[in-house]
Amino acid sequence: MNKTSLIFRHEFLNTVRRTGFIVMTLIVPLIALLGIGVYHVVSGISKPVEEAEKIGYVDEAGGFDQFTSQGNITLVPFQTPDEANNALVSNDIKEYFVIPPDYISTGVVSRYTMQKELYPPPATMTAINTFLLKNLLAGQLPASTAARIEAPLNLVTVTLTATGEVAPEQGGFGNFVFPGVFSLLLVLAIIFSSTYLLQGLGEEKENRLIEILLSSVSTRQLLTGKVLGIGVAGLVQVVVWVASTPLLLNLASSSIGGFISTIQLPAHFLILGIIYFVLGYLLFAVISASIGAISPTSREGQQIVAIFTLPAISPLWFMSLLMMFPNNPAWIGLTIFPLTAPVAVMIRMGVTGIPAWQLATSIAVLAICIVGVLLITIRVFRIYLLMYGKRPGLGKVLSMVLKG
């Protein structure tokens, strides 16, 4: 056990002293501070006054002659399309649109511009839409009713508990920010930590230092010390990020306010975050150790381990779908599948409540996979760690492992 402690201490200190580890640990809070500072600088600079725009229109339907001022956009009436076209060519107006006689029945409005564009600017669309709507409602309904037709919905959603009481955690996009950012940092910490383990094994194998180590310690002691030492270093990295987040959020909320002040931390998030970091790291660490044992060089091992790290990142690719369908069977599968579970659980927590059975199943599957892969890794270590030259094929590795 003493030898395991020595290896643990060496790996931990060697990892936390790496330049890449220090930079990665500090760069996240520093980038956040830089973002807050940039916001202050930008917000301190007075915004330029928006230039007023003129948009022409031809009213062939009749009755569209009010509400021609829409923010910084002024709607200029013309008698015929030719007049509006001449004004456009002369740069007196930016564009124009024609309201045809059958507009009430068809709703079709033709817009003319000299700018090539993929889609009309939102400000222009809003101005034209509001102009048409206000003129249609003018004199037909009371002002309050017309205003409600223009903005018919201001939806407020209240989440209740199983007992029918108002839940303390109300969700919303602000509730998703922290889990979304943390899931990205979590997968980076897991990948970097397991990569350090793979690099260390590869370097020790290439310079034959591993032979000296195995003459003094057992394979189990070597593997345990390395995995725990680098894992604790990665956990320190995560703790630094999590500890700095409330301070950064408070600073951003007091200086920026608005949306930042709505960001909430989901219940039990920190506990589950630590659990899934530990389990996720252990899984990727033992996989990396196996790959490091059979790879002749650390570079080749990193190429192979990328096959396993891509699934870990995959939930981040479909976050927009997660927001719309958080309880889809596909996301439940990603929550339980061991390689995707750490990230999938974190980002799902910010969107919806995860049933206890899914969390229990996910953690149990992760733990079982860790134990199974660990047993395989110990055998692979014993068989292939001191072998040099060409990497054995998958079939040969499985054959040797099954033979014991």
LINCORUR-V411603 format. One record per backbone hydrogen bond with DSSP energy under -0.5 kcal/mol. CO is the residue of the C=O (numbers start at 1). NH is the residue of the N-H. E is the energy in kcal/mol with one decimal. If there is no record, write none. Layout:
BEGIN
co=CO nh=NH e=E
co=CO nh=NH e=E
END
This chain:
BEGIN
co=1 nh=5 e=-2.1
co=2 nh=6 e=-2.0
co=3 nh=7 e=-2.2
co=4 nh=8 e=-2.7
co=5 nh=9 e=-2.8
co=6 nh=10 e=-2.4
co=7 nh=11 e=-2.7
co=8 nh=12 e=-2.5
co=9 nh=13 e=-2.4
co=10 nh=14 e=-2.5
co=11 nh=15 e=-2.0
co=12 nh=16 e=-2.5
co=13 nh=17 e=-1.2
co=15 nh=18 e=-1.4
co=18 nh=22 e=-2.2
co=19 nh=23 e=-2.7
co=20 nh=24 e=-2.4
co=21 nh=25 e=-2.2
co=22 nh=26 e=-2.1
co=23 nh=27 e=-2.5
co=24 nh=28 e=-0.8
co=25 nh=29 e=-0.5
co=26 nh=30 e=-1.9
co=27 nh=31 e=-2.6
co=28 nh=32 e=-2.0
co=29 nh=33 e=-2.4
co=30 nh=34 e=-2.5
co=31 nh=35 e=-2.5
co=32 nh=36 e=-2.1
co=33 nh=37 e=-2.5
co=34 nh=38 e=-2.8
co=35 nh=39 e=-2.1
co=36 nh=40 e=-2.0
co=37 nh=41 e=-2.3
co=38 nh=42 e=-3.0
co=39 nh=43 e=-3.1
co=40 nh=44 e=-1.6
co=41 nh=45 e=-0.8
co=42 nh=45 e=-0.9
co=44 nh=46 e=-0.5
co=53 nh=55 e=-0.5
co=53 nh=74 e=-3.1
co=54 nh=94 e=-3.1
co=54 nh=95 e=-0.6
co=55 nh=76 e=-2.8
co=56 nh=97 e=-1.7
co=57 nh=59 e=-0.5
co=57 nh=78 e=-2.2
co=58 nh=60 e=-1.1
co=58 nh=99 e=-2.9
co=63 nh=65 e=-0.9
co=68 nh=70 e=-0.7
co=68 nh=75 e=-3.2
co=69 nh=71 e=-0.5
co=70 nh=73 e=-1.9
co=72 nh=53 e=-2.7
co=73 nh=70 e=-3.0
co=74 nh=55 e=-2.7
co=74 nh=76 e=-0.6
co=75 nh=77 e=-0.5
co=76 nh=57 e=-2.2
co=78 nh=59 e=-0.6
co=80 nh=84 e=-1.9
co=81 nh=85 e=-2.5
co=82 nh=86 e=-2.5
co=83 nh=87 e=-2.2
co=84 nh=88 e=-1.9
co=85 nh=89 e=-2.4
co=86 nh=90 e=-2.0
co=87 nh=92 e=-2.7
co=87 nh=93 e=-1.1
co=88 nh=91 e=-1.4
co=94 nh=114 e=-0.5
co=95 nh=56 e=-3.0
co=96 nh=112 e=-3.5
co=97 nh=58 e=-2.1
co=98 nh=100 e=-0.8
co=98 nh=110 e=-1.6
co=99 nh=60 e=-2.0
co=99 nh=61 e=-0.7
co=100 nh=103 e=-1.6
co=102 nh=105 e=-0.5
co=102 nh=106 e=-2.2
co=103 nh=107 e=-2.9
co=108 nh=100 e=-0.6
co=110 nh=98 e=-2.8
co=112 nh=96 e=-2.2
co=115 nh=117 e=-0.5
co=121 nh=125 e=-2.3
co=122 nh=126 e=-2.7
co=123 nh=127 e=-2.2
co=124 nh=128 e=-2.5
co=125 nh=129 e=-2.5
co=126 nh=130 e=-2.7
co=127 nh=131 e=-2.3
co=128 nh=132 e=-2.4
co=129 nh=133 e=-2.5
co=130 nh=134 e=-2.7
co=131 nh=135 e=-1.7
co=132 nh=136 e=-2.0
co=133 nh=137 e=-2.0
co=134 nh=138 e=-1.6
co=137 nh=140 e=-2.0
co=137 nh=141 e=-1.2
co=142 nh=146 e=-2.5
co=143 nh=147 e=-2.3
co=144 nh=148 e=-1.8
co=145 nh=149 e=-2.0
co=146 nh=150 e=-1.9
co=147 nh=151 e=-1.7
co=149 nh=152 e=-0.6
co=159 nh=167 e=-2.7
co=161 nh=164 e=-1.6
co=165 nh=161 e=-3.1
co=168 nh=170 e=-0.7
co=172 nh=175 e=-1.0
co=173 nh=176 e=-1.4
co=173 nh=177 e=-1.0
co=174 nh=178 e=-0.6
co=174 nh=264 e=-0.7
co=175 nh=179 e=-0.5
co=176 nh=180 e=-2.4
co=177 nh=181 e=-2.7
co=178 nh=182 e=-2.9
co=179 nh=183 e=-2.5
co=180 nh=184 e=-1.3
co=181 nh=185 e=-2.2
co=182 nh=186 e=-3.0
co=183 nh=187 e=-2.1
co=184 nh=188 e=-1.9
co=185 nh=189 e=-2.5
co=186 nh=190 e=-2.5
co=187 nh=191 e=-2.5
co=188 nh=192 e=-2.9
co=189 nh=193 e=-2.4
co=190 nh=194 e=-2.4
co=191 nh=195 e=-2.1
co=192 nh=196 e=-2.3
co=193 nh=197 e=-1.7
co=194 nh=198 e=-2.1
co=195 nh=199 e=-3.0
co=196 nh=200 e=-2.6
co=197 nh=201 e=-2.2
co=198 nh=202 e=-2.4
co=199 nh=203 e=-2.8
co=200 nh=204 e=-2.3
co=201 nh=205 e=-2.1
co=202 nh=206 e=-2.4
co=203 nh=207 e=-2.3
co=204 nh=209 e=-1.0
co=204 nh=210 e=-2.0
co=205 nh=208 e=-0.8
co=208 nh=211 e=-0.7
co=208 nh=212 e=-0.8
co=209 nh=213 e=-2.1
co=210 nh=214 e=-2.4
co=211 nh=215 e=-0.7
co=213 nh=216 e=-1.6
co=213 nh=217 e=-2.3
co=218 nh=222 e=-2.4
co=219 nh=223 e=-2.6
co=220 nh=224 e=-2.7
co=221 nh=225 e=-2.4
co=222 nh=226 e=-2.1
co=223 nh=227 e=-2.6
co=224 nh=228 e=-2.5
co=225 nh=229 e=-2.3
co=226 nh=230 e=-2.3
co=227 nh=231 e=-1.9
co=228 nh=232 e=-2.6
co=229 nh=233 e=-1.5
co=230 nh=234 e=-2.1
co=231 nh=235 e=-2.2
co=232 nh=236 e=-2.2
co=233 nh=237 e=-1.7
co=234 nh=238 e=-2.1
co=235 nh=239 e=-2.6
co=236 nh=240 e=-2.2
co=237 nh=241 e=-1.9
co=238 nh=242 e=-2.8
co=239 nh=243 e=-3.0
co=240 nh=244 e=-1.7
co=241 nh=245 e=-1.1
co=242 nh=246 e=-0.8
co=243 nh=247 e=-0.6
co=244 nh=248 e=-2.3
co=245 nh=249 e=-2.9
co=246 nh=250 e=-2.5
co=247 nh=251 e=-2.2
co=248 nh=252 e=-2.8
co=249 nh=253 e=-2.8
co=250 nh=254 e=-2.2
co=251 nh=255 e=-1.6
co=252 nh=256 e=-3.5
co=252 nh=257 e=-1.3
co=257 nh=260 e=-1.6
co=258 nh=261 e=-0.7
co=259 nh=262 e=-1.8
co=260 nh=263 e=-1.4
co=264 nh=266 e=-0.6
co=266 nh=269 e=-1.7
co=268 nh=272 e=-2.3
co=269 nh=273 e=-2.7
co=270 nh=274 e=-2.2
co=271 nh=275 e=-2.3
co=272 nh=276 e=-2.8
co=273 nh=277 e=-1.7
co=274 nh=278 e=-2.6
co=275 nh=279 e=-2.6
co=276 nh=280 e=-2.3
co=277 nh=281 e=-3.0
co=278 nh=282 e=-2.5
co=279 nh=283 e=-2.2
co=280 nh=284 e=-2.3
co=281 nh=285 e=-3.0
co=282 nh=286 e=-2.3
co=283 nh=287 e=-1.8
co=284 nh=288 e=-2.5
co=285 nh=289 e=-2.5
co=286 nh=290 e=-2.0
co=287 nh=291 e=-2.3
co=288 nh=292 e=-2.9
co=289 nh=293 e=-1.8
co=290 nh=294 e=-1.5
co=291 nh=295 e=-1.3
co=297 nh=301 e=-1.7
co=298 nh=302 e=-2.1
co=299 nh=303 e=-1.5
co=300 nh=304 e=-1.6
co=301 nh=305 e=-2.5
co=302 nh=306 e=-1.0
co=304 nh=307 e=-1.6
co=305 nh=308 e=-1.0
co=305 nh=309 e=-1.6
co=306 nh=310 e=-1.8
co=307 nh=311 e=-0.5
co=308 nh=312 e=-0.7
co=309 nh=313 e=-1.2
co=310 nh=313 e=-0.6
co=310 nh=314 e=-1.3
co=311 nh=315 e=-0.5
co=313 nh=316 e=-1.9
co=313 nh=317 e=-0.5
co=314 nh=317 e=-1.4
co=314 nh=318 e=-0.6
co=315 nh=318 e=-0.8
co=316 nh=319 e=-0.9
co=318 nh=322 e=-1.8
co=319 nh=323 e=-1.9
co=320 nh=324 e=-1.1
co=321 nh=325 e=-2.8
co=325 nh=328 e=-1.4
co=328 nh=331 e=-0.9
co=328 nh=332 e=-1.9
co=329 nh=333 e=-2.3
co=330 nh=334 e=-1.9
co=331 nh=335 e=-1.8
co=332 nh=336 e=-1.4
co=333 nh=337 e=-2.9
co=337 nh=340 e=-0.9
co=337 nh=341 e=-1.8
co=338 nh=342 e=-0.6
co=340 nh=344 e=-2.6
co=341 nh=345 e=-2.7
co=342 nh=346 e=-1.4
co=343 nh=347 e=-2.3
co=344 nh=348 e=-1.9
co=345 nh=349 e=-1.8
co=346 nh=350 e=-0.7
co=348 nh=351 e=-1.4
co=348 nh=352 e=-2.9
co=353 nh=355 e=-0.6
co=355 nh=358 e=-0.5
co=355 nh=359 e=-1.7
co=356 nh=360 e=-2.8
co=357 nh=361 e=-2.4
co=358 nh=362 e=-2.6
co=359 nh=363 e=-2.6
co=360 nh=364 e=-2.4
co=361 nh=365 e=-2.7
co=362 nh=366 e=-2.2
co=363 nh=367 e=-2.5
co=364 nh=368 e=-2.6
co=365 nh=369 e=-2.5
co=366 nh=370 e=-2.4
co=367 nh=371 e=-2.2
co=368 nh=372 e=-2.6
co=369 nh=373 e=-3.0
co=370 nh=374 e=-2.4
co=371 nh=375 e=-2.2
co=372 nh=376 e=-1.9
co=373 nh=377 e=-2.8
co=374 nh=378 e=-2.5
co=375 nh=379 e=-1.6
co=376 nh=380 e=-2.6
co=377 nh=381 e=-2.9
co=378 nh=382 e=-2.1
co=379 nh=383 e=-2.0
co=380 nh=384 e=-3.1
co=380 nh=385 e=-0.5
co=381 nh=385 e=-1.8
co=384 nh=387 e=-1.8
co=393 nh=397 e=-2.2
co=394 nh=398 e=-2.6
co=395 nh=399 e=-2.3
co=396 nh=400 e=-2.5
co=397 nh=401 e=-2.4
co=398 nh=402 e=-2.5
co=399 nh=403 e=-1.6
co=400 nh=404 e=-0.9
co=401 nh=404 e=-0.5
END
